[in-house]
Amino acid sequence: MVEEKKRVRHITLTSHPGQPGSGCVPVQWGATDPLIRGPIVGTVTESRQRNVIGTHSGSYSVYRALAVASGALKPDHKPDLTNTAPAEPIGPYPSWSDPEKIVSLDPFGAIVADAFKDYLKKGYDIRPTIAVTKAHINMPEIKEAMDAGRLKPDGHLLLANGDVVVTKAAIEPVWYLPGVAKRFGVEEAELRRVLFENTAGMFPELVTRPDLEILLPPIGGMTVYFFGDIKAASDPKIPLAVRVHDECNGSDVFGSDICTCRPYLTHGIEVCIETAQKGGAGLIVYYRKEGRALGEVTKFLVYNARKRQEGGDRADQYFARTECVAGVQDMRFQDLMPDVLHWLGITKIDKFVSMSNMKHDAIVKTGIKILERVSIPDSLIPADAKVEMEAKVAAGYFSKDEKPTAEELKRVKGRDLNE
């Protein structure tokens, strides 16, 4: 009897009541019309409506579960999307209907309340995966740039107190698995199997539901900060500055001096403001990929290993110590990163505030031109971060089509080439 109860429970946990039926809207990724493309439905309360693997809110779905378990949230709650429309309209652009340009986010994710209003009226639990709003940001480094005369307030974009007026967008990941597999050069079935195994079977549908091609992965997404007219991003005649930044909580938030992450971020913001003030536009893309996507625990372990090794922290052992702890030097895999640029309709970047070959190559590979790469000024590099920069220079972190001369190596020595 006990064994029978265990068996029944096992079947309940691994069965899939949401098999395709009258309530499941198929997703045709890459369709121009959102109604033909279909909504992304990750509800857990209306199983027959589900047309994706995973659930709404991505990495925050566990907190939602805790709220439901504690009684703080009704399990059948559906958000009221009144007045939540984007503060600035974005798109549509031709790239939205190119299934090879965008595979890791839903280009219609910010306009579900309008695009799928008829489905919402019918009770479908469709939730935005993108939100666009307006705000002011204020960082002491911007005020320092103003005091030094590098930036001047204009009363519109940059205010006298150092406030910067921005449009910002929060984006949750939405993976079109066939497209993701193609981007990485692997078979979709293999990608599904590895995802299933390395999440300890968290999503059985990866291997049991090949008809479901969309995954809402439980990972962090990104935030976009735009300086100037957001429509300018898609106009190749208007100068555009871009900084793609991967999260570094210790430096970005707390000012840790062991790396150049915050200095490079604030330098990128300064370049964006300067470009926007001259009639162009600027863009900061902030990805949640802490510690090269190795995680902050691994990151701190590597810090200890580097500083405690014989001879202290050395450039020649920088990457070796990372690989000893993590098994790999970097797991950011920038292949999916350019999708957000295509969501904004970007075809050309005038100033790319980065010397990372990984970022540069990933962007150029998707057809976006980069005219100039902007490195971090020497004066912004913390003393404790020098070893990291020297390691990256020695490792040749330049894009494959750019062979640095001896003079260039001397000039960039100490700069973060894969920040």
BAFIMI-560509 format. One record per residue (C-alpha): residue in one letter; y, x, z. Coordinates in steps of 0.25 Angstrom, whole numbers, plus 5000, padded with zeros to 4 digits. Each point is the difference from the previous one (the first is absolute). Layout:
N
aYXZ ...
***
This chain:
419
m500050005000 v500950115004 e499750084987 e500349874992 k501449985006 k500350154996 r499549974986 v500949884999 r501250075005 h499850124991 i499949904988 t501349935004 l500750135001 t499650054986 s500049874992 h501249974992 p500349855000 g501250034991 q499250014987 p500849964988 g500249854999 s501149904997 g500950065011 c499950154995 v501150044990 p499650114991 v500850124999 q500350064986 w500750135004 g501150044990 a500349864995 t501549994997 d500149855006 p499850005015 l499349874999 i499050064990 r499850125008 g499849915012 p500450025015 i499450105010 v499349915010 g499550085012 t499949895010 v498949995011 t500149865003 e499849944987 s498850084995 r499849924986 q501550044996 r499750155002 n500050084988 v500150145006 i499350105009 g500750025013 t501149925006 h501549985001 s500850105008 g499150124997 s500050105011 y500749895009 s498949904999 v499350055012 y501349975008 r500049864994 a498549995005 l500450045014 a501149905000 v499149894996 a498950055010 s501049995011 g500549874997 a501450044996 l499849964985 k499449884994 p498950054991 d500449904989 h501550045000 k500650014987 p501450064998 d501249924997 l500650084988 t501449925000 n501150104997 t499150124999 a500350034986 p500450144996 a501450045003 e500150064986 p499249964988 i499050114995 g499449994986 p499249954993 y499850134992 p499050034989 s499350095009 w499649885008 s499049954989 d499450144998 p498750005008 e500150164999 k501450015005 i499849925013 v498750005007 s500350015015 l501149895003 d500249864995 p501350004992 f500149855003 g499950035014 a501449975004 i500249874992 v498749925005 a500949895006 d500649974986 a498950044990 f498949935008 k500749885006 d499149904994 y498850075006 l500750015014 k500349854999 k498549984998 g499750075013 y499750144995 d500250115010 i500850104991 r500850105007 p501050104995 t499550154999 i501550044997 a501349975007 v501450044995 t501250005009 k501350075002 a500450095012 h500950125005 i499350135004 n500750115008 m499550145002 p500750115007 e499850094988 i500849914991 k501250015010 e499850155000 a500050004985 m501349925000 d500650095011 a499750124991 g500649934988 r498849994992 l500049855000 k501349915001 p500049865004 d500349904989 g500149875009 h498949944991 l498750085000 l500450105011 l500949955012 a500950085008 n499149995012 g498950064993 d499349874997 v499350004986 v499849864993 v498649994994 t499049904994 k498650025006 a498749954997 a498750005008 i498750014992 e498649975004 p498850064992 v499349914990 w498950084993 y499549964986 l498650075001 p499750024986 g501450064998 v499950095012 a498650054996 k500650034986 r501250075006 f499050095008 g499050024988 v498949945008 e499149884997 e500449875007 a498649985006 e500150145006 l501349985006 r499649875006 r498850065006 v500750125006 l501149905005 f498949925007 e499350115006 n501250085005 t500549875007 a498749985006 g499749874993 m501449945004 f500049934986 p498649954996 e500749934988 l500250144994 v498550014996 t499749855000 r501149944992 p500350084988 d500849874995 l501150035010 e500850114994 i501150015010 l500050075013 l501049995011 p499750135007 p500350025015 i501050114998 g501550025002 g500949974988 m501350054996 t501549975002 v501050024989 y501550035003 f501049984988 f501450054999 g500949944990 d499749894990 i498549985000 k499949954986 a500550144996 a498750065003 s499449944987 d501250044991 p499650144994 k501550024997 i500450005015 p499850135008 l498949975011 a499650095012 v498649985006 r499450055013 v498549965002 h499750045015 d498749995007 e500149965015 c500250115011 n500249935013 g500250135008 s501150054991 d500649874994 v500249935013 f499950105011 g500650124992 s498850105002 d500450134994 i498650054996 c500349944986 t501149964990 c499649854999 r501349945006 p500950114994 y499449974987 l500149855002 t501550005004 h500350104989 g499449904990 i500849895006 e501350094998 v499650024986 c499849854998 i501349975006 e500750104991 t499449954988 a500349865002 q501450035003 k500250074987 g499549874993 g498550025001 a499049955010 g499150065010 l498649975005 i499250045012 v498549965001 y499450015013 y498550005001 r499149995012 k499250124998 e500150075013 g499550155000 r499750004985 a499249875003 l499150085009 g500649935012 e500950055012 v498850045009 t499550094989 k501450054998 f500250045014 l498650075001 v500450084988 y501350045007 n499250055012 a498950074991 r501150074992 k500850055012 r498850055008 q499350084989 e500050155001 g501450054995 g500649875003 d500549904989 r499950074987 a500349954986 d498750054994 q499249925010 y500849874999 f499249924990 a498750065005 r500249955015 t500349864994 e498750004992 c499250055012 v500449885008 a500149894990 g499150054989 v501049994989 q501550054999 d500649874996 m499649854999 r501349944994 f499550004986 q501349964994 d499349934988 l500449865005 m501450045004 p500749984987 d499749855000 v501249975008 l500950074990 h499449914989 w500249885009 l501550044999 g499950024985 i500350145001 t499850094988 k500950125003 i500450085012 d501250094999 k499850075014 f498750005006 v500250055015 s498750085001 m499350124996 s498649945002 n499150024988 m499149895004 k501249905000 h500650054988 d498750004992 a499649865004 i501349944996 v500150074987 k498649974996 t500349855000 g501150024990 i501350015009 k500950124996 i500550095011 l501250084995 e500350095013 r499350045013 v500950025012 s499550085011 i500450015014 p501250095004 d499650135008 s501049965011 l499149875003 i498750075002 p499750015015 a499550145005 d498749955005 a499749944986 k500250134992 v498550045001 e499649864993 m501050034989 e499550144997 a498649955000 k500349894989 v500850104992 a498850105000 a499149894997 g500849974987 y500449865003 f500749984986 s499649904990 k499150064989 d501050004989 e501050085009 k499650155002 p501050065010 t500750134997 a500150115011 e501449965001 e499749865002 l498950035011 k501150095007 r501049894999 v499149885005 k499250095011 g500049925013 r500249874993 d499049885001 l499349994987 n499049895003 e500849935012 
***
